[in-house]
């Protein structure tokens, strides 16, 4: 009886450690306030200089026809 009690205790301790490791590993990937979409962090002010350069050339060639 004492052997099975010791084995159960060791098994429970092992499972507790495994579950703790799984929660620590998966914790950041679960949905939480840090993973919500915040549009202000992705706000763009408008097209950059490369876009303007390309589209001004397209507009100039289209208007010349």
C-alpha positions in Angstrom: 0.0 0.0 0.0 2.8 2.4 0.9 4.5 1.7 -2.5 1.3 2.7 -4.5 0.9 5.9 -2.4 4.5 6.9 -3.2 4.0 6.1 -6.9 0.8 8.1 -7.0 2.5 11.1 -5.3 5.5 10.9 -7.8 3.0 10.7 -10.7 1.0 13.6 -9.5 4.1 15.7 -9.0 5.3 14.9 -12.5 1.9 15.7 -14.1 1.8 19.0 -12.2 5.3 19.9 -13.6 4.2 18.9 -17.1 1.0 21.0 -16.9 2.9 24.0 -15.5 5.4 23.7 -18.4 2.6 23.5 -21.0 0.8 26.5 -19.5 4.1 28.5 -19.5 4.7 27.6 -23.1 1.2 28.3 -24.4 0.4 31.2 -22.1 1.6 34.0 -24.4 -0.2 32.5 -27.5 -3.6 32.5 -25.8 -5.8 35.5 -26.6 -5.3 38.2 -24.1 -5.2 42.0 -24.0 -1.7 42.0 -25.5 -2.7 40.2 -28.7 -5.7 42.3 -29.6 -5.6 44.3 -32.8 -4.9 48.0 -32.2 -5.3 50.0 -35.4 -3.4 53.0 -34.0 -0.3 50.9 -33.9 -0.6 50.2 -37.6 -1.6 53.7 -38.8 -0.1 54.8 -42.0 0.1 58.5 -42.9 -0.1 57.9 -46.6 1.9 56.7 -49.6 5.7 57.1 -49.4 8.1 58.5 -51.8 8.6 55.3 -53.8 4.8 55.0 -54.4 4.6 58.7 -55.5 7.6 58.2 -57.9 6.0 55.2 -59.5 2.6 56.7 -59.8 3.7 60.0 -61.1 5.6 58.3 -63.9 2.4 56.2 -64.7 0.3 59.4 -64.7 2.7 61.3 -66.9 2.9 58.5 -69.5 -0.9 58.1 -69.5 -1.5 61.8 -70.0 1.0 62.0 -72.9 -1.1 59.8 -75.2 
